[in-house]
Amino acid sequence: MSGSRWRVTSSSYVVDSEHLRLRKDRIELPDGRTIEDYYVKESRGFVVIFATTADGRVVLVRQYKHGIGKVLLELPAGAIDPGEQPLQTALREFSEETGYAGAMDLVHSFCTDPTNADTVAHLFYAPNVTLAGKQNLGLGEEITVELAALDELHGFVRDGTIDSVAHVASIYLMLDRLR
């Protein structure tokens, strides 16, 4: 592999809304061939927060996800708003979704679907968080906060209780880091 990049010869937006931005590119490959309709989902990215309480329990959220049409158990997470830095988003989303607060550090950033999207997920670790207030949920959010022991998380990932890939990767990274 030579590391050659594809050249975008034209681009247009098929969908440009608050919830989805989908771009259609015309691509010229390094060998001169053309792909007429290559679709890319654009995103400002999102954050995932692995937070532990003073007694070592992990803060989780249970909520309905319309894209998959079911209720999922996950780590707290949220989309980066325009003009926000990932840390600002992590602090805001964690407080809004859970009512908990605490200092956070970036652990890792990773691509979520590099073939069809430009989304980057940013994993933050927040040790020793405390309940600081009430949830402040947005339109369409109905979130139940749950606490789990570190040992339970491994089981949740193995048995599919937690099955969203960004959350599975985040949990494995953090379990490895904490052990």
Backbone as a ProteinNet text record, in pm:
[ID]
protein_1_A
[PRIMARY]
MSGSRWRVTSSSYVVDSEHLRLRKDRIELPDGRTIEDYYVKESRGFVVIFATTADGRVVLVRQYKHGIGKVLLELPAGAIDPGEQPLQTALREFSEETGYAGAMDLVHSFCTDPTNADTVAHLFYAPNVTLAGKQNLGLGEEITVELAALDELHGFVRDGTIDSVAHVASIYLMLDRLR
[TERTIARY]
86.3	0	89.9	61.7	145.4	105.1	-11.1	-58.1	-124	-151.9	-216.1	-353.3	-387.1	-517.2	-612.2	-738.8	-840.4	-855.9	-890.5	-910.2	-1058.6	-1113.1	-1253.5	-1261.6	-1337.4	-1350.5	-1477.1	-1576.1	-1695.6	-1762.7	-1840.1	-1903.3	-2031.5	-2134.5	-2259.7	-2326.6	-2414.5	-2485.8	-2622.1	-2647.9	-2775.4	-2872.3	-2820	-2896.5	-2810	-2869.6	-2797.1	-2896.3	-2910	-3005.5	-2936.7	-3011	-2956.2	-2911	-2978.9	-2951.7	-2865.3	-2850	-2773.4	-2719.1	-2590.9	-2527.7	-2461.4	-2514.7	-2468.9	-2418.7	-2292.3	-2225.5	-2207.6	-2227.6	-2203.1	-2080.1	-1977	-1853.2	-1838.6	-1776.4	-1728.4	-1578.5	-1526.7	-1389.1	-1310	-1189.2	-1094.2	-991.1	-980.1	-885.6	-744.6	-641.2	-503.2	-474.2	-548.5	-526	-607.9	-680.4	-755.8	-902.7	-942.5	-1084.1	-1163.8	-1297.9	-1385.2	-1496.1	-1524.2	-1642.7	-1736.5	-1853.6	-1946	-2017.8	-2065.6	-2150.3	-2096	-2000.5	-1947	-2003.1	-2079.1	-2148.1	-2068.4	-2061.2	-1989.3	-2079.9	-2096.4	-2170.8	-2072.5	-2102.8	-2017.6	-2067.3	-1973.6	-2007.3	-1903.6	-1944.7	-1848.4	-1786.3	-1832.9	-1782.5	-1864.9	-1823.5	-1894.6	-1797.8	-1847.3	-1767.3	-1833.5	-1750.9	-1795.4	-1725.6	-1801	-1743.7	-1746.2	-1628.6	-1614.9	-1591.5	-1694.5	-1688.4	-1707.4	-1626.8	-1639.5	-1668.6	-1748.3	-1779.5	-1667.4	-1670.6	-1567.9	-1560.5	-1673.6	-1672.9	-1645.6	-1600.4	-1555.9	-1663.2	-1783.6	-1888.8	-1886.3	-1925.1	-1923.9	-2063.8	-2069	-2195.9	-2236.1	-2356	-2411.8	-2545.6	-2588.2	-2718.7	-2794.7	-2924.6	-3012.2	-3109.9	-3111.8	-3198.4	-3232.5	-3342.3	-3389	-3302.8	-3262.1	-3185	-3266.8	-3312.8	-3406.8	-3345.4	-3216.9	-3155.1	-3165.8	-3146	-3155.1	-3292.8	-3370.2	-3506.8	-3517.3	-3422.7	-3431.8	-3363.7	-3390	-3329.1	-3192.6	-3090.1	-2954.3	-2898.7	-2811.1	-2732	-2594.7	-2548.9	-2423.6	-2353.6	-2234.6	-2168.6	-2234.3	-2231.8	-2283.6	-2204.4	-2274.1	-2210.4	-2294.7	-2235.7	-2312.9	-2236.3	-2311.3	-2254.5	-2191	-2083.4	-2016	-2096.8	-2133	-2208.7	-2115.2	-2170.6	-2087	-2012.6	-1884	-1802.8	-1749	-1790.4	-1743.6	-1616	-1535.1	-1422	-1470.1	-1407.3	-1452.5	-1464.9	-1371	-1379.9	-1504.2	-1534.3	-1655.4	-1778.9	-1782.5	-1896.2	-1907.3	-1793.8	-1795.2	-1849.5	-1802.7	-1850.3	-1999.9	-2044	-2184.9	-2274.9	-2240.3	-2324.3	-2333.2	-2221.9	-2221.3	-2314.9	-2306.4	-2393.5	-2540.3	-2567.9	-2706.5	-2769.3	-2694.9	-2751.3	-2761	-2669.9	-2662.1	-2681.7	-2654.5	-2655.2	-2524.8	-2432	-2301.2	-2203.6	-2096	-1993.1	-1858.2	-1752.6	-1616.5	-1517.9	-1391.7	-1284.4	-1268.5	-1226.3	-1210.8	-1081.3	-1030.1	-912	-939.2	-887.3	-897.4	-808.7	-864.8	-790.5	-747.1	-841.5	-813.9	-919.1	-879.9	-974.4	-961.8	-1075.8	-1070.1	-1179.5	-1152.8	-1248.8	-1357.7	-1480.7	-1589.1	-1632.8	-1623.4	-1661.5	-1585.9	-1453.8	-1372.5	-1401.8	-1475.4	-1509.8	-1617.6	-1717.6	-1833.3	-1862.9	-1774.7	-1801.1	-1669.8	-1676.6	-1557	-1562.6	-1650.5	-1675.1	-1556.6	-1522.3	-1420.4	-1487.7	-1465	-1515.4	-1400.6	-1430.7	-1330.4	-1369.6	-1285	-1311.1	-1247.3	-1329.6	-1283.2	-1299.7	-1206	-1213.5	-1237.8	-1338.5	-1374.4	-1377.1	-1267.4	-1266	-1331	-1388.5	-1442.7	-1548.7	-1640.6	-1747.3	-1848	-1919.2	-2021.5	-2151.7	-2261.6	-2392.1	-2400.5	-2416.1	-2409.7	-2542.1	-2637.1	-2764.1	-2857.7	-2956.4	-3054.7	-3016.7	-3071.4	-3055.1	-3118.8	-3066.7	-3121	-3131.7	-3235.1	-3246.9	-3302.5	-3255.8	-3301.1	-3422.6	-3471.5	-3586.1	-3559	-3649.1	-3635.3	-3552.7	-3495.4	-3413.6	-3495.7	-3492.4	-3548.2	-3442.8	-3366.5	-3247.1	-3258.1	-3230.7	-3220.9	-3073.3	-3028.6	-2889.4	-2878.2	-2774.6	-2747.6	-2600	-2569.9	-2431.7	-2396.5	-2273.6	-2230.7	-2087.9	-2058.9	-1922.6	-1836.6	-1706.9	-1615.4	-1627.4	-1638.1	-1649	-1774.6	-1882.6	-2006	-1990.5	-1909.8	-1894.6	-1843.1	-1744.7	-1689.6	-1799.1	-1881.1	-1993.2	-2094.4	-2122.5	-2217.9	-2171.2	-2040.2	-1986.6	-1987	-1948	-1941.7	-2078.5	-2181.7	-2313.4	-2401.9	-2349.6	-2425.1	-2517.3	-2517.3	-2598.2	-2556.3	-2426.4	-2372.1	-2312.2	-2371.1	-2326.1	-2298.8	-2302.4	-2266.4	-2113.7	-2061.5	-1917.9	-1831.1	-1868.8	-1788	-1782.9	-1891.3	-1897	-1822.1	-1831.7	-1756.9	-1606.5	-1561.8	-1419.8	-1375.5	-1458.1	-1424.1	-1412.7	-1504.2	-1501	-1377	-1345.2	-1225.1	-1097.8	-1090.6	-974.5	-960.2	-1072.3	-1066.5	-1043.1	-1103.4	-1078	-931	-872	-729.9	-645.7	-683.7	-609.3	-619.3	-735.9	-758.2	-707.9	-678.4	-633.7	-487.5
-118.6	0	123.6	212.4	330.8	446.4	437.5	546.8	657.2	629	729.7	764.3	890	938.8	949	940.2	963	1113.6	1154.4	1296.7	1322.9	1415.2	1454.3	1556.1	1521.9	1612.6	1697.1	1651.4	1732.2	1679.2	1766.1	1730.9	1811.3	1746.9	1818.1	1751.9	1829.8	1776.5	1725	1599.6	1535.1	1564.4	1565.1	1598.2	1690.7	1798.8	1891.3	1941.1	1863.4	1896.9	1892.2	1926.5	1923.6	1783.5	1681.3	1544.2	1463.5	1512.1	1435.5	1528.5	1509.2	1581.4	1475.6	1458.5	1353.6	1417.1	1387.5	1445.3	1339.1	1378.7	1290	1342.2	1258.9	1295.9	1219.1	1284	1216.7	1202.9	1080.4	1049.2	1002.9	1055.1	1002.5	921.5	794.5	705.2	727.3	686	704.6	643.7	537.5	474.2	538.7	647.3	720	682.7	570	533.8	627.4	629.8	722.7	648.9	695.2	652.8	772.9	755.5	867.7	911	817.4	849.4	784.2	850.1	799.4	888.1	826.7	902.4	901.2	1018	1033.6	1106.4	1047.9	1112.9	1203.3	1333.3	1428.3	1446.9	1475.3	1490.2	1577.8	1645.7	1716.9	1621.4	1497.2	1397.8	1392	1306.1	1290.7	1250.4	1257.8	1220.6	1102.6	1024.4	914.6	934.8	921.3	946.6	818.9	775.2	663.6	727.1	726.6	794.4	694.2	711.3	625.1	710.3	654.7	719.5	688	751.4	729.4	583.2	511.8	370.1	277.4	334.3	252.8	206.2	256.3	215.3	305.8	248.3	319.1	372.8	498.3	562.9	522.2	464.8	422.6	491.4	494.7	549.9	449.9	444.3	358.9	451.9	441.7	529.9	471.4	519.7	478.1	543.3	464	513	486.3	593.5	579.3	511.2	535.1	473.8	322.4	260	114.2	71.1	167.6	139.2	58.9	77	4.3	81.2	38.1	96.9	30.7	114.1	64.1	107.8	25.2	60.2	100.3	220.1	273.2	357.7	401.2	506.3	638.4	738.8	869.4	918.6	984.7	1029.4	1139.1	1208.1	1309.3	1373.7	1434.8	1499.9	1633.3	1663	1791.6	1898.6	2002.6	2114.2	2207.3	2286.8	2383.8	2475.6	2493	2581.3	2521	2400	2335.5	2256.4	2247.3	2155.9	2026.7	1912.2	1786.2	1787.3	1849.2	1852.6	1929.7	2040.8	2117.2	2029.5	1956.7	1868.5	1760.2	1700	1592.9	1642.3	1756.1	1811.7	1843	1904.9	1942.2	1819.1	1728.2	1609.6	1524	1506.9	1425.1	1483.9	1613.6	1680.8	1671.8	1702.5	1701	1562.8	1460.8	1325.8	1258.3	1290.1	1213.6	1293.6	1422.7	1502.8	1493	1408.7	1394.1	1496.4	1522.6	1615.1	1571.3	1616.3	1588.4	1623.6	1627.3	1657.2	1540.5	1572.6	1471	1491.1	1380	1383.7	1302.1	1350.1	1276.4	1153.5	1038.4	913	876.1	888.2	840.9	896.5	920.7	957.2	853.3	811.4	707.3	725.7	673.8	676	574.7	608.4	514	438.3	498.8	435.3	504.3	482.9	560.1	536.5	432.8	408.3	503.5	530.5	608.6	731.7	767.3	882.5	943	1070.4	1137	1151.7	1076.3	1088.9	1041.5	1124	1087.8	1087.7	980.4	969.4	1000.1	1077.5	1116.8	1056.5	969	902.8	982.4	1017.4	1088.4	1000.8	1015.4	945.2	1048.1	1020.2	1107.8	1023.7	1023.8	946.9	1025.7	954.3	1014.6	1121.6	1094.4	1191.2	1188.2	1299	1308.6	1358.5	1320.9	1369.6	1516.6	1605	1749	1819	1749.4	1813.5	1717.1	1774.7	1694.3	1685.5	1584.8	1575.2	1696.9	1734.4	1842.6	1789.6	1710.4	1636	1721.6	1692.6	1762.3	1695.7	1756.5	1704.7	1561.6	1471.5	1332.7	1246.1	1304.1	1224.7	1181.3	1054.5	995.5	897.7	938.4	864.4	820.5	692.9	637.6	616.2	667	651	522.6	444.9	321.4	319.6	253.1	236.9	89.6	59.4	-80.3	-94.2	-208.4	-239.2	-266.1	-240.8	-266.3	-409.2	-505.2	-645.8	-672.2	-599.3	-617.3	-571.3	-467.7	-413.4	-516.8	-591.7	-694.9	-792.4	-832.6	-921.8	-856.7	-728.1	-656	-652.9	-637.3	-634.8	-775.7	-873.3	-1011.1	-1068	-1034.1	-1093.2	-1005.8	-890.6	-805	-705.8	-700.3	-599.9	-460.5	-440.1	-318.2	-362.3	-310.4	-359.8	-251.8	-126.3	-18.4	-14.2	-20.3	-40.9	66.3	192.1	297	276.9	227.2	205.1	78.3	-23.6	-147.1	-116.9	-45.5	-10.5	74.7	170.1	257.3	178.7	88.3	6.9	-80.5	-147.2	-230.7	-148.3	-31.4	55.6	92.5	129.2	173	56.7	-58.2	-173.1	-210.2	-205.4	-234.8	-130.4	-6.4	102.4	93.8	57.9	56.9	-68.9	-171.5	-297.1	-314.8
0	0	0	-89	-105.1	-14.4	49.4	133.7	53.7	-74.4	-158.4	-106.3	-123.6	-78	-196	-165.5	-266.5	-284.7	-406.5	-435.1	-456.3	-378.3	-391.7	-504.8	-610.7	-725	-717.8	-642.4	-615.4	-490.2	-427.8	-301.7	-286.1	-230.4	-202.6	-82.3	-17	98.7	57	92.6	64.3	177.6	301.7	421.1	506.2	554.6	642.2	746.9	856.3	961.4	1096.6	1198.3	1334.3	1374.8	1324.1	1367.4	1271.2	1147.6	1049.2	941.5	910.5	799.7	712.7	591.6	500.5	371.3	340.1	223.9	115.8	-10.2	-124	-197.9	-206.5	-274.4	-405	-501.4	-622.8	-600.9	-610.5	-574.1	-696	-707	-804.6	-727.2	-761.2	-695.4	-749.1	-676.1	-720.8	-858.2	-894.4	-1025.5	-1137.7	-1106.1	-1207.3	-1218.3	-1160.8	-1165	-1074.9	-1096	-1024.6	-950	-829.5	-754.4	-756.8	-817.1	-836.2	-708.9	-629.5	-513.7	-386.5	-321.7	-195.9	-84.9	5.3	109.9	239.8	304.4	430.6	529.6	647.6	755.4	830	834.7	905.2	1048.2	1137.8	1278.7	1347.9	1454.4	1538.4	1640	1641.9	1734.9	1862	1950.5	2077.3	2186.8	2308.8	2425.7	2495.7	2562.7	2648.1	2782	2891.4	3023.5	3107.9	3149.6	3242.8	3378.7	3461.7	3591.3	3704.3	3808.4	3926	4049.1	4136.4	4264.1	4363.7	4479.7	4581.3	4624.4	4619.1	4657.5	4538.2	4425.1	4312.2	4216.7	4230.2	4135.9	4012.5	3900.4	3771.9	3743.4	3697.1	3664.6	3522.9	3511.3	3382.5	3359.6	3233.8	3199.9	3113.8	3138	3058.3	2986.6	2852.4	2775.9	2639.5	2583.7	2451.5	2344.6	2245.6	2130.8	2004.6	1942.3	1830.5	1708.1	1680.9	1563.6	1563.9	1678.3	1692	1741.7	1793.4	1837	1964.6	2056.2	2182.9	2295	2417.2	2535.7	2556.2	2576.2	2594.8	2729.8	2783.9	2901.4	2849.7	2889.1	2837.6	2943.8	2910.3	2985.9	2946.3	3031.6	2990.2	2868.6	2776.4	2652.4	2589.9	2493.2	2423.6	2310.6	2220.3	2102.5	2138.5	2070	2086.7	2014.9	2087	2029.7	1953.4	1860.4	1787.8	1884.5	1860.7	1942	2070	2103.2	2226.2	2201.5	2305.1	2307.3	2374.4	2343.6	2402.3	2555.3	2626.4	2773	2818.3	2754.5	2788.1	2769.8	2659.8	2631.8	2738.1	2774.2	2873.4	3007.1	3051.7	3178.9	3172.4	3063.1	3046.6	3037.5	2948.6	2927.8	3054.1	3123.5	3244.3	3349.3	3369.3	3465.3	3422.4	3295.8	3246.3	3256	3214.7	3209.9	3345.6	3436.7	3561	3689.1	3686.4	3808.3	3884.6	3838.5	3902.6	3844.3	3918.4	3872.9	3928.3	3860.8	3905.2	3796.6	3834.8	3739.3	3641.8	3520.1	3415.4	3339.4	3288.7	3201.9	3077	2964.3	2838.5	2846.6	2812.3	2812.2	2671.2	2576.9	2440.9	2345.7	2222.2	2116.6	2006.4	1950.7	1848.5	1743.7	1622.9	1512.2	1540.4	1504.1	1529.4	1404.8	1287.5	1161.5	1048.6	1037.7	945.4	797.1	763.5	623.9	574.7	658.6	615.3	699.8	792.2	878.6	925.6	965.5	1018.4	1170.1	1234.4	1377.2	1461.3	1560.5	1659	1796	1870.8	2008	2102.9	2206.5	2305.3	2439.9	2492.4	2620.2	2733.1	2832.5	2951.5	3074.2	3168	3295.8	3405.5	3487.7	3599.6	3727.3	3805.3	3930.3	4044.2	4137.2	4260.7	4236.2	4144.6	4119	4233.5	4247.1	4350.8	4290.2	4352.4	4309.1	4347.8	4248.3	4272.6	4247.1	4187.2	4155.3	4085.7	4019.7	3947.4	3800.6	3734.4	3589.7	3523.3	3408.3	3327.7	3184.7	3161.1	3036	2923.2	2802.2	2682.9	2621.7	2514.8	2440.9	2395.2	2426.2	2385.6	2478.1	2581.7	2674.4	2794.8	2822.2	2943.6	2991.7	3092.2	3133.3	3277.7	3299.4	3434	3465	3578	3620.1	3702.1	3672.6	3745.7	3783.9	3894	3937.8	3933.1	3888.7	3878.3	3928.8	3987.8	4031.1	3907.9	3920	3808.4	3756.8	3847.7	3807.3	3725.4	3753.6	3677.5	3532.7	3510.3	3375.7	3277.7	3317.9	3229.9	3188.5	3282.9	3252.3	3159.9	3180.1	3094.2	2948.7	2928.3	2792.7	2733.8	2812.8	2762.9	2727.8	2806.9	2779.6	2690.1	2646.1	2554.9	2622.3	2755.1	2824.8	2781	2764.6	2704.2	2571.3	2459.4	2329.4	2224.9	2263.6	2171.9	2161.9	2040.8	2020.9	2087.2	2083.1	2146.7	2298.4	2355.6	2500	2538	2456.4	2481.1	2477.3	2373.9	2362.9	2481.3	2520	2633.1	2762.6	2784.1	2906.5	2910.1	2798.8	2796.8	2818.7	2755.8	2778	2925.8	2987.4	3126.8	3223	3198.3	3285.8	3280.5	3161.1	3145.7	3221.3	3210.6	3276	3428.3	3480.4	3624.4	3694.2	3619.1	3682.8	3681.2
[MASK]
+++++++++++++++++++++++++++++++++++++++++++++++++++++++++++++++++++++++++++++++++++++++++++++++++++++++++++++++++++++++++++++++++++++++++++++++++++++++++++++++++++++++++++++++++++

